[in-house]
């Protein structure tokens, strides 16, 4: 019958009374299996494959299929749909996990791509000082999520903070002498990267990345605020001694100081006061740290979007090969700063107590490594504007620094994502 597997007969010959030729083979005849067509199956099984004890048995196995061919087709189609939906959900889940694990670098790359594709919105955002608003927002969030015990941890790690300030303001500017040994056309690319070495740390990305890495965010905040305020005094000195060869340079100290107080210090204090004044705000900040960190990443991605939008026209004028060399130099510069600070941390650990040293704590080390290895772009732009044409065309001086600024943030965001992925198995092992 169509759609019915009626009878499967297994006939075995008894050991006695059957000729050798008849007892060697067992023939299985299967009726037709009809699903969407006719399939006829016949199988010959050697009697030697049947156990000796079962050769004298004769039996019948009856299997009945209670569904017709149409229902079988429907079942197959339904199963196929379920498999397709499950595979689609698995792919979507994998994509969401990847985006969640690499949210910051993807946001930064998206900002760069958007600035290159359509600079109009980015230039409009620059006109209305959106980058300053984003920096204020990052420090408000930092104040909202800053616990009092974290401030205590920053105070305990004062030797780390002190070395961080020395590295940012005094030691890493000497890398400008190495950069100046290179020769490129236009030479402003080299001079711009040398000026970049003399800048204080980034205003927001170092703190945001430290928080994402689970580092000592209070220590990162302290190094960021203090280095940028002291940078008003140190930047003219380092530029005149290391780059200008003793030629005096004018830096807008009053303007920079006011700008840093408004964009860094006041938002940070406001966020902290808001947290301490309202218990609900503190609970919300503690319960939604992942959400706030993603908001931090979005605010941070506005910086490269605006900078690339501003520099797009100039970028199109420069030869791609020359600009690519400048981009590679900026990446190498950041790797040198990371290597220098990592080696310094290891050395300081060795001379100050080994594993018990304050430099050996992962939270302190990650904050120092990230913050002390980055350089700020807004302060450089302000300094170049005041320098006029002392070191060449202002746009060409700033352009490689924009690339270096983006390089350091994107590279460090991938490093942080890698560290977090590496720590997840360790945390699961500890819980187990």
NUKOL-424209 format. One line per field, with one value per residue (C-alpha): x, y, z; chain; residue number from 1. Coordinates in pm, 1 decimal. Example, Ala and Ser with C-alpha at 12.3 -4.5 7.8 and 13.67 -1.06 7.14 Angstrom:
% residues 2
east = [1230.0	1367.0];
north = [-450.0	-106.0];
up = [780.0	714.0];
vexlum = [A	A];
mardren = [1	2];
% end
This chain:
% residues 432
east = [0.0	102.2	257.2	247.6	533.6	332.9	554.9	921.0	975.0	1296.7	1320.4	1610.8	1660.0	1696.3	2030.3	1903.6	1704.2	1821.0	2081.9	2405.9	2329.9	1989.6	2120.6	2406.9	2198.6	1911.8	1690.8	1500.8	1216.4	1081.4	761.0	758.4	809.3	610.2	669.0	682.0	767.6	820.4	1130.9	1191.4	1454.5	1583.8	1864.4	2063.7	2231.7	2477.7	2376.9	2727.5	2657.2	2372.0	2472.7	2472.8	2203.8	1960.2	1993.6	1723.2	1470.0	1196.2	1027.2	819.8	853.9	564.3	612.2	315.6	330.0	13.0	74.1	9.5	254.9	119.2	157.1	511.9	596.3	443.7	645.9	965.2	889.6	808.0	1131.4	1323.7	1166.8	1259.1	1618.6	1637.3	1499.8	1733.2	2039.1	1928.2	1889.2	2233.9	2389.1	2211.2	2323.0	2684.6	2670.9	2522.0	2788.2	3061.4	2914.4	2876.1	3235.3	3380.7	3134.1	3391.4	3622.7	3322.5	3175.7	3506.6	3549.1	3188.3	3257.8	3560.7	3364.6	3075.5	3311.7	3473.9	3142.8	2954.5	3151.7	2864.3	2707.1	3046.9	3137.4	2799.7	2860.4	3198.6	3034.8	2806.1	3085.7	2941.3	3285.3	3298.3	2949.3	3054.8	3362.2	3144.4	2905.7	3187.3	3305.9	2951.1	2916.3	3255.7	3131.6	2804.4	2985.1	3268.8	3236.1	3391.0	3594.3	3746.5	3872.7	4035.9	4195.9	4333.1	4482.4	4645.9	4796.7	4957.3	5304.5	5145.3	4976.5	5297.0	5492.8	5205.7	5227.9	5606.1	5568.9	5302.9	5463.6	5838.3	5943.1	5727.8	5789.2	6148.9	6014.5	5970.8	6348.7	6323.4	6035.6	6226.3	6501.6	6259.6	6211.3	5882.6	5727.7	5553.1	5782.0	5487.1	5373.1	5689.1	5678.1	5310.9	5379.3	5671.7	5439.0	5188.8	5446.9	5461.9	5088.7	4921.1	4696.3	4359.6	4070.7	3821.8	3928.0	4187.0	3931.7	3663.7	3898.0	4026.2	3669.0	3595.2	3909.9	3807.4	4100.3	4133.4	3910.5	3956.1	4332.2	4281.6	4060.0	4316.9	4601.6	4386.4	4270.8	4604.7	4818.3	4601.3	4603.4	4981.2	5023.9	4944.3	5276.2	5480.7	5379.8	5546.2	5863.8	5886.8	5805.2	6064.4	6338.3	6274.1	6133.9	6185.3	6551.6	6514.8	6279.3	6007.7	5650.7	5328.1	5061.6	4715.7	4744.2	4438.0	4212.6	4329.6	4292.2	3933.8	3843.3	3980.4	3802.4	3471.0	3496.0	3670.0	3658.9	3307.7	3127.9	3320.4	3228.7	2868.1	2831.2	2981.6	2762.0	2455.7	2547.9	2601.2	2288.6	2035.2	2041.6	1830.9	2091.7	2366.1	2161.9	2081.1	2447.8	2563.7	2294.9	2347.4	2723.7	2724.1	2465.8	2662.6	2985.9	2819.8	2692.6	3050.9	3167.6	2909.9	3012.6	3376.9	3306.6	3187.3	3548.1	3691.5	3372.4	3409.5	3788.0	3774.0	3487.1	3690.2	4004.8	3846.6	3911.8	4276.0	4309.5	4201.3	4476.0	4761.1	4906.9	4762.0	5103.7	5251.0	4951.4	4962.6	5325.2	5219.1	4941.3	5187.6	5427.6	5148.2	5067.9	5435.6	5461.6	5175.1	5327.9	5655.3	5474.7	5292.0	5617.8	5798.4	5527.3	5486.2	5861.9	5855.9	5575.3	5769.4	6084.5	5902.2	5734.5	6072.1	6229.5	5929.9	5822.8	5742.6	5388.3	5308.8	5395.4	5122.9	5238.9	5165.4	4791.0	4613.9	4373.1	4656.5	4875.8	4600.0	4511.2	4876.0	4941.9	4635.6	4639.8	5015.4	5044.0	4785.7	4813.3	4537.1	4432.9	4225.4	4516.7	4742.9	4491.9	4479.0	4858.8	4900.3	4645.2	4849.5	5177.7	5052.1	5298.6	5600.3	5633.8	5454.3	5099.8	4861.1	4635.7	4927.6	5058.5	4724.5	4633.3	4880.3	4790.5	4424.1	4527.1	4752.9	4472.7	4234.1	4500.9	4567.3	4199.3	4112.7	4423.5	4366.4	3998.4	4096.0	4353.0	4086.4	3844.3	4117.6	4195.9	3828.6	3784.3	4098.7	3970.8	3625.3	3743.3	3946.2	3643.2	3425.7	3689.4	3698.3	3319.0	3316.8];
north = [0.0	361.5	516.8	190.8	-32.7	-349.0	-639.6	-711.4	-1085.9	-1232.7	-1591.1	-1799.3	-2159.5	-2417.3	-2570.3	-2914.1	-3015.1	-2725.6	-2751.1	-2561.7	-2337.9	-2241.2	-2172.7	-1942.2	-1647.0	-1464.5	-1257.0	-957.0	-828.9	-486.8	-357.6	-21.7	288.3	571.8	930.4	1143.9	864.3	490.2	347.3	-29.1	-177.9	-535.2	-651.8	-974.8	-1054.3	-1335.0	-1603.6	-1595.5	-1249.9	-1387.4	-1523.1	-1904.3	-1913.4	-1709.1	-1903.2	-2154.1	-1883.5	-1759.1	-1433.6	-1153.9	-787.0	-565.4	-190.7	21.5	383.2	566.6	875.9	922.2	1058.6	1413.3	1427.3	1293.5	1573.7	1827.7	1691.4	1712.8	2069.6	2167.4	2010.7	2198.0	2524.5	2459.0	2380.1	2699.5	2912.3	2756.7	2813.2	3172.1	3234.1	3084.3	3314.6	3618.9	3526.9	3489.7	3828.7	3999.0	3844.8	3969.1	4321.2	4323.2	4207.6	4457.6	4743.0	5019.6	4941.8	4889.1	5222.4	5399.0	5239.8	5330.4	5691.9	5702.8	5544.7	5787.7	6085.9	5971.1	5890.5	6208.6	6482.2	6730.9	6611.7	6587.0	6943.6	7060.1	6878.7	7051.9	7386.6	7333.5	7195.1	6843.3	6701.7	6913.3	6797.0	6434.2	6484.8	6642.3	6347.3	6096.6	6268.1	6300.0	5923.2	5877.3	6075.8	5880.3	5545.3	5656.6	5476.4	5619.6	5303.8	5352.3	5693.7	5522.4	5271.9	5560.1	5722.0	5393.1	5367.8	5713.8	5580.7	5447.3	5780.7	5970.2	5760.8	5792.9	6172.4	6158.4	5925.0	6141.9	6481.6	6415.0	6076.1	6000.1	6347.0	6232.2	5996.7	6311.5	6314.7	5970.5	6083.1	6390.1	6169.3	6056.8	6238.3	6260.0	6491.1	6693.6	6721.4	6858.2	6499.0	6419.8	6746.7	6691.5	6346.1	6490.5	6756.0	6479.4	6309.7	6620.1	6627.6	6509.6	6203.0	6175.9	6357.5	6071.7	5755.1	5647.0	5664.6	5491.1	5210.1	5165.1	5123.5	4871.1	4678.2	4660.5	4877.7	5140.1	5402.5	5649.5	5635.5	5684.5	5986.8	6137.8	6096.1	6237.1	6550.3	6631.4	6564.9	6787.6	7069.6	7042.6	7004.2	7373.9	7437.0	7148.2	7148.0	7484.4	7374.1	7034.1	7178.6	7454.4	7220.7	6902.9	7029.8	7401.3	7388.9	7656.5	7881.1	8008.2	7907.1	8064.9	7835.9	7973.2	7884.4	8075.8	7946.7	7587.2	7595.6	7724.5	7472.6	7181.0	7291.3	7322.1	6996.3	6772.2	6888.4	7035.2	6741.5	6491.8	6672.1	6713.2	6341.1	6247.0	6494.2	6362.9	6007.5	6091.4	6310.3	6061.4	5694.2	5602.4	5751.5	5547.7	5226.7	5292.5	5360.0	5043.8	4822.5	4955.9	4974.3	4784.1	5020.4	5324.6	5180.7	5142.1	5500.5	5600.7	5421.7	5600.8	5938.6	5852.2	5754.8	6111.3	6234.7	6043.6	6109.1	6485.6	6490.0	6281.0	6492.4	6809.7	6668.5	6482.5	6754.2	6783.6	6406.3	6381.4	6624.1	6425.1	6131.4	5806.6	5639.2	5924.5	5940.8	5562.5	5592.0	5857.1	5629.9	5343.4	5576.9	5681.2	5316.1	5238.7	5538.8	5409.2	5061.4	5216.9	5404.1	5087.1	4893.3	5160.8	5180.0	4800.9	4759.9	5036.2	4860.8	4534.1	4709.4	4898.0	4575.7	4406.1	4683.0	4752.3	4418.3	4187.3	4047.3	4246.4	4576.1	4830.1	4823.5	4448.2	4487.5	4431.1	4720.8	4968.8	4830.7	4846.8	5204.4	5313.7	5132.0	5269.2	5626.8	5688.6	5551.3	5779.8	6140.0	6395.4	6554.3	6859.2	7010.9	6958.1	7136.7	7430.9	7448.8	7430.7	7710.1	7933.6	7842.5	7975.3	7881.9	7831.2	7460.4	7461.4	7429.5	7379.1	7134.2	6912.2	6917.8	6803.8	6543.2	6265.9	6330.8	6266.8	5929.1	5859.8	5954.7	5713.4	5443.7	5448.9	5433.9	5156.1	4952.9	4984.5	4898.8	4572.3	4507.3	4561.7	4329.1	4065.3	4102.5	4072.3	3758.6	3610.1	3671.2	3520.3	3154.8	3230.4	3383.6	3084.8	2847.9	3034.5	3021.7	2649.2];
up = [0.0	-61.5	246.3	445.7	540.5	583.8	672.4	718.6	726.2	850.2	746.1	855.6	762.5	1036.3	1079.2	978.9	670.8	454.3	183.7	216.5	-79.5	68.0	416.7	315.1	213.6	379.6	155.5	294.9	83.9	172.6	25.5	-144.2	72.7	-72.3	49.9	-259.7	-502.8	-525.5	-367.2	-390.3	-162.4	-165.3	60.6	56.3	382.5	411.6	661.1	794.3	937.0	1156.4	1495.8	1511.6	1783.3	1573.2	1247.7	1345.3	1435.2	1211.7	1300.5	1168.6	1253.4	1160.6	1134.5	1039.5	930.1	1033.2	824.8	460.0	209.0	221.9	597.0	563.4	324.2	557.7	847.7	646.2	541.7	899.3	1022.1	752.0	858.6	1220.2	1127.0	919.4	1201.6	1456.6	1235.4	1176.7	1549.7	1615.3	1352.4	1494.7	1845.5	1731.7	1557.3	1865.2	2088.9	1856.0	1848.4	2226.2	2282.4	2032.9	2068.0	2118.0	1821.8	1595.8	1707.5	1640.2	1297.9	1220.2	1313.2	1082.0	796.2	842.3	843.0	519.3	349.1	441.7	621.3	619.2	944.5	1114.5	1017.1	1142.8	1470.1	1499.5	1439.1	1738.4	1964.0	1985.8	2069.3	2385.9	2477.8	2429.5	2648.7	2919.2	2892.8	2936.2	3255.0	3390.8	3346.2	3511.9	3811.3	3825.0	3832.6	4062.9	4395.2	4711.1	4766.8	4420.1	4530.5	4825.3	4588.4	4380.8	4690.2	4788.8	4439.8	4456.0	4350.0	4030.9	3966.5	4031.4	3783.0	3535.6	3549.5	3506.1	3207.9	3041.6	3092.7	3113.0	2973.8	2668.0	2512.1	2448.9	2180.4	1971.3	1917.6	1754.1	1532.1	1414.7	1269.4	997.6	667.2	480.6	226.2	354.3	656.5	857.4	903.8	1101.2	1298.0	1381.4	1525.8	1724.6	1870.0	1945.2	2170.1	2389.8	2466.3	2789.2	2791.5	2617.6	2781.3	2771.4	2589.7	2846.5	3127.9	2919.4	2815.1	3170.3	3292.7	3016.1	3108.2	3474.9	3579.0	3850.6	3691.0	3977.3	3925.5	3551.5	3620.5	3854.5	3605.2	3323.4	3505.7	3671.4	3362.4	3144.5	3400.7	3451.4	3076.6	3040.5	3213.6	3072.6	2704.0	2614.9	2791.1	2616.9	2273.4	2301.0	2432.3	2231.5	1901.0	1850.2	1949.3	2214.3	2017.1	2248.9	2174.3	2285.0	2431.5	2526.9	2895.0	3019.3	2743.6	2782.9	3159.2	3140.9	2873.1	3076.7	3392.1	3206.0	3008.1	3264.9	3622.7	3652.8	3478.2	3692.7	4015.0	3898.5	3830.1	4165.4	4358.7	4174.7	4274.3	4639.1	4666.7	4529.2	4623.8	4321.1	4088.9	4257.5	4232.2	3866.8	3787.1	3963.5	3805.8	3453.0	3420.8	3090.4	2945.6	3061.9	2921.4	2579.5	2606.6	2687.3	2371.9	2156.8	2297.7	2238.0	1875.7	1809.6	1837.6	1536.8	1339.7	1380.1	1330.3	1011.8	876.9	932.9	771.9	477.8	217.9	322.4	331.2	-31.6	-139.1	19.1	-173.0	-30.8	-7.6	198.0	428.6	473.1	586.1	839.1	965.0	1010.2	1193.5	1429.1	1501.9	1562.5	1793.8	2005.2	2017.3	2135.1	2412.3	2516.8	2518.1	2718.1	2984.5	3001.6	3052.5	3314.8	3504.0	3505.9	3625.8	3901.3	4013.8	4040.2	4252.1	4477.0	4615.4	4326.7	4332.2	4646.4	4479.0	4409.7	4047.2	4027.9	4081.1	3751.7	3807.5	3863.6	3585.5	3323.0	3421.2	3400.5	3072.4	2893.7	3023.2	3007.4	2651.7	2491.0	2375.4	2339.7	2011.7	2126.2	2319.0	2016.7	1791.5	2033.3	2050.4	1670.5	1626.6	1856.2	1687.4	1355.6	1081.2	1307.1	1217.3	881.8	750.2	1042.4	858.2	760.1	1116.7	1257.0	992.5	1095.6	1459.2	1379.4	1237.0	1536.4	1775.5	1603.2	1586.8	1959.1	2053.3	1808.5	1893.1	2267.6	2230.7	2060.2	2333.0	2599.9	2419.2	2402.8	2775.0	2866.0	2653.6	2805.7	3158.5	3101.2	3113.7	3426.4	3598.9	3502.2	3635.9	3968.0	3997.4	3919.2];
vexlum = [A	A	A	A	A	A	A	A	A	A	A	A	A	A	A	A	A	A	A	A	A	A	A	A	A	A	A	A	A	A	A	A	A	A	A	A	A	A	A	A	A	A	A	A	A	A	A	A	A	A	A	A	A	A	A	A	A	A	A	A	A	A	A	A	A	A	A	A	A	A	A	A	A	A	A	A	A	A	A	A	A	A	A	A	A	A	A	A	A	A	A	A	A	A	A	A	A	A	A	A	A	A	A	A	A	A	A	A	A	A	A	A	A	A	A	A	A	A	A	A	A	A	A	A	A	A	A	A	A	A	A	A	A	A	A	A	A	A	A	A	A	A	A	A	A	A	A	A	A	A	A	A	A	A	A	A	A	A	A	A	A	A	A	A	A	A	A	A	A	A	A	A	A	A	A	A	A	A	A	A	A	A	A	A	A	A	A	A	A	A	A	A	A	A	A	A	A	A	A	A	A	A	A	A	A	A	A	A	A	A	A	A	A	A	A	A	A	A	A	A	A	A	A	A	A	A	A	A	A	A	A	A	A	A	A	A	A	A	A	A	A	A	A	A	A	A	A	A	A	A	A	A	A	A	A	A	A	A	A	A	A	A	A	A	A	A	A	A	A	A	A	A	A	A	A	A	A	A	A	A	A	A	A	A	A	A	A	A	A	A	A	A	A	A	A	A	A	A	A	A	A	A	A	A	A	A	A	A	A	A	A	A	A	A	A	A	A	A	A	A	A	A	A	A	A	A	A	A	A	A	A	A	A	A	A	A	A	A	A	A	A	A	A	A	A	A	A	A	A	A	A	A	A	A	A	A	A	A	A	A	A	A	A	A	A	A	A	A	A	A	A	A	A	A	A	A	A	A	A	A	A	A	A	A	A	A	A	A	A	A	A	A	A	A	A	A	A	A	A	A	A	A	A	A	A	A	A	A	A	A	A	A	A	A	A	A	A	A	A	A	A	A	A	A	A	A	A	A	A	A	A	A];
mardren = [1	2	3	4	5	6	7	8	9	10	11	12	13	14	15	16	17	18	19	20	21	22	23	24	25	26	27	28	29	30	31	32	33	34	35	36	37	38	39	40	41	42	43	44	45	46	47	48	49	50	51	52	53	54	55	56	57	58	59	60	61	62	63	64	65	66	67	68	69	70	71	72	73	74	75	76	77	78	79	80	81	82	83	84	85	86	87	88	89	90	91	92	93	94	95	96	97	98	99	100	101	102	103	104	105	106	107	108	109	110	111	112	113	114	115	116	117	118	119	120	121	122	123	124	125	126	127	128	129	130	131	132	133	134	135	136	137	138	139	140	141	142	143	144	145	146	147	148	149	150	151	152	153	154	155	156	157	158	159	160	161	162	163	164	165	166	167	168	169	170	171	172	173	174	175	176	177	178	179	180	181	182	183	184	185	186	187	188	189	190	191	192	193	194	195	196	197	198	199	200	201	202	203	204	205	206	207	208	209	210	211	212	213	214	215	216	217	218	219	220	221	222	223	224	225	226	227	228	229	230	231	232	233	234	235	236	237	238	239	240	241	242	243	244	245	246	247	248	249	250	251	252	253	254	255	256	257	258	259	260	261	262	263	264	265	266	267	268	269	270	271	272	273	274	275	276	277	278	279	280	281	282	283	284	285	286	287	288	289	290	291	292	293	294	295	296	297	298	299	300	301	302	303	304	305	306	307	308	309	310	311	312	313	314	315	316	317	318	319	320	321	322	323	324	325	326	327	328	329	330	331	332	333	334	335	336	337	338	339	340	341	342	343	344	345	346	347	348	349	350	351	352	353	354	355	356	357	358	359	360	361	362	363	364	365	366	367	368	369	370	371	372	373	374	375	376	377	378	379	380	381	382	383	384	385	386	387	388	389	390	391	392	393	394	395	396	397	398	399	400	401	402	403	404	405	406	407	408	409	410	411	412	413	414	415	416	417	418	419	420	421	422	423	424	425	426	427	428	429	430	431	432];
% end
